């Protein structure tokens, strides 16, 4: 799920089964499944804020020591999730959405003084979320930086770490990283088996043939 803000009011939408209404007001902040949020975002009906697993705190922790960050608790599919939402950051707000936003501001200015005090604040908060998300191209950098550092640590632990040390380390890994760790262990196991007496490299039979004499 990802946090979103609706730019338009929507009827016939059941987001919360416990809600007394089946509508969503303009400016409402809810969480939607990624597949639904992507479609509504492309229709310019919502804005998507950066999910918590990619927030500033996570970025600072990865910069400090990426290998020790518990990415699993943030998102079991941290990299896959990031690869799906990162392309949305490269999309730009279209002119139609800008025109719609202007109309909303005009409508707010024509409302009563009581609404005048509240409407702009919602609009400002919504615009802040859009500016923090649309054009945000740092998620790709975050994913690459985290993976490069943790990839090396995963292979090192898989090849050399004792079971007790590795068990603690495994609790920090995402699903993708766990698969990588298991693959590395299988590879190391096969290498050790070969080294302890498995099939050795043999000279190709063609190399053992005598050269034909041209005398």
C-alpha positions in Angstrom: 0.0 0.0 0.0 1.1 3.6 -0.7 -0.1 6.9 0.8 -2.0 9.1 -1.6 -4.0 12.3 -1.7 -7.2 12.6 -3.9 -7.3 15.6 -6.1 -11.0 15.0 -6.9 -14.0 13.8 -4.9 -15.0 10.2 -5.8 -18.3 8.5 -5.3 -19.0 4.8 -5.1 -15.5 4.1 -3.7 -15.3 1.7 -0.8 -11.8 2.1 0.7 -12.6 1.5 4.4 -15.4 -1.1 5.0 -16.1 0.5 8.4 -16.8 3.9 6.8 -20.4 5.1 6.9 -20.1 6.5 3.3 -18.8 5.2 0.1 -17.3 8.4 -1.1 -13.9 10.1 -0.9 -13.6 13.8 -0.5 -11.2 16.0 -2.4 -7.9 16.3 -0.4 -8.6 13.0 1.5 -5.4 11.1 2.5 -5.7 7.4 2.3 -3.6 4.3 1.5 -4.2 2.4 -1.7 -2.8 -0.8 -3.3 0.1 0.0 -5.6 -1.7 -1.2 -8.7 -4.7 1.0 -8.1 -2.6 4.0 -7.1 -0.5 3.7 -10.3 -3.7 3.8 -12.5 -5.2 6.7 -10.6 -1.9 8.6 -10.7 -1.7 8.3 -14.4 -5.3 9.6 -14.6 -4.1 12.6 -12.5 -6.8 11.8 -9.9 -4.3 11.5 -7.0 -0.8 12.3 -5.9 1.5 9.7 -4.3 3.8 10.6 -1.5 7.0 8.7 -0.9 6.2 5.5 1.1 7.7 5.3 4.6 10.2 2.6 3.6 12.0 5.2 1.4 11.7 8.1 3.7 14.6 10.3 4.8 15.3 8.2 7.9 15.8 5.1 5.8 18.1 7.0 3.4 20.3 8.4 6.2 20.6 4.9 7.8 21.6 3.4 4.4 24.2 6.2 3.9 25.6 5.5 7.4 25.8 1.7 7.2 23.7 0.0 4.6 24.7 -3.5 5.6 23.2 -3.1 9.1 19.8 -1.6 8.1 16.8 -3.8 8.7 15.2 -3.5 5.2 13.0 -6.5 5.8 10.9 -4.7 8.4 10.5 -1.7 6.1 9.4 -3.8 3.1 9.9 -7.5 2.5 10.2 -6.7 -1.2 12.2 -3.4 -0.8 13.9 -3.5 -4.2 10.9 -4.8 -6.3 8.6 -2.2 -4.6 11.1 0.5 -5.3 11.5 -0.5 -9.0 7.8 -0.2 -9.4 7.3 3.2 -7.9 10.5 4.8 -9.1 9.2 5.3 -12.7 6.3 7.4 -11.3 8.8 9.9 -10.0 10.0 10.7 -13.6 6.5 11.6 -14.8 5.7 15.3 -15.0 2.5 17.1 -14.1 0.6 17.8 -17.3 -1.0 21.1 -18.3 -4.5 19.7 -17.8 -3.7 18.9 -14.1 -2.3 22.4 -13.6 -5.5 23.9 -15.1 -7.6 21.8 -12.9 -5.6 22.9 -9.8 -6.2 26.5 -10.8 -9.9 25.9 -11.0 -9.9 24.4 -7.5 -8.1 27.5 -6.2 -10.7 29.8 -7.8 -13.5 27.7 -6.3 -11.8 28.0 -2.9 -11.5 31.8 -3.1 -15.2 32.1 -4.0 -16.2 30.1 -0.9 -17.1 31.6 2.5 -14.5 33.1 4.8 -14.6 30.0 7.0 -13.7 27.8 4.1 -11.2 30.3 2.9 -9.1 29.7 5.9 -9.1 25.9 5.6 -9.1 25.2 1.8 -5.7 26.8 1.0 -4.0 24.9 3.7 -5.3 21.6 2.3 -4.2 22.7 -1.2 -0.8 23.7 0.1 -0.3 20.4 1.8 -1.4 18.6 -1.3 1.0 20.6 -3.5 3.8 19.9 -1.1 3.2 16.2 -1.4 3.2 16.5 -5.2 6.4 18.5 -5.2 8.1 16.0 -2.9 7.1 13.1 -5.2 6.7 14.2 -8.8 10.2 14.5 -10.2 11.8 12.7 -7.3 14.6 10.7 -9.1 16.5 9.7 -6.0 14.8 6.4 -5.3 16.8 4.7 -8.1 20.0 6.0 -6.6 18.9 4.8 -3.1 18.1 1.3 -4.5 21.4 1.0 -6.4 23.5 2.3 -3.5 21.9 0.0 -1.0 22.1 -3.1 -3.2 25.8 -2.5 -4.1 26.9 -2.4 -0.5 24.6 -5.1 0.8 25.4 -7.5 -2.1 29.0 -7.6 -1.1 28.1 -8.2 2.5 25.6 -11.0 1.6 28.2 -12.9 -0.4 30.8 -12.5 2.4 28.4 -13.8 5.0 27.2 -16.7 2.8 30.8 -17.8 2.2 32.5 -17.3 5.5 30.1 -16.5 8.4 29.3 -19.0 11.1 25.7 -20.2 11.5 24.9 -18.0 14.6 26.2 -14.9 12.9 24.5 -15.6 9.7 21.1 -16.3 11.4 21.1 -12.8 12.9 22.1 -11.3 9.6 19.3 -13.1 7.8 16.7 -11.3 9.8 17.7 -8.0 8.1 17.4 -9.3 4.5 14.6 -8.7 2.1 13.1 -11.5 0.1 15.3 -10.7 -2.9 18.4 -10.6 -0.7 17.4 -13.9 1.1 17.2 -15.6 -2.3 20.6 -14.2 -3.2 22.1 -15.5 0.1 20.7 -19.0 -0.5 22.0 -19.1 -4.0 25.5 -18.0 -2.8 25.4 -20.8 -0.1 24.5 -23.4 -2.7 27.3 -22.2 -4.9 29.8 -22.4 -2.1 28.6 -25.8 -1.1 29.1 -27.1 -4.7 32.6 -25.5 -4.8 33.6 -27.2 -1.5 32.3 -30.5 -2.7 34.3 -30.2 -5.9 37.4 -29.2 -4.0 37.2 -32.2 -1.6 37.2 -34.8 -4.3 34.6 -34.0 -6.9 35.2 -34.3 -10.6 38.4 -32.5 -11.6 39.2 -30.6 -14.6 40.5 -32.9 -17.3 42.5 -32.3 -20.4 40.4 -32.4 -23.5 41.0 -35.5 -25.6 41.9 -33.5 -28.6 44.9 -32.1 -26.8 46.4 -35.5 -26.3 46.5 -36.4 -29.9 49.9 -36.4 -31.6 50.5 -33.9 -34.3 50.4 -35.4 -37.8 53.8 -35.6 -39.4 54.1 -33.6 -42.7 57.4 -35.0 -43.6 
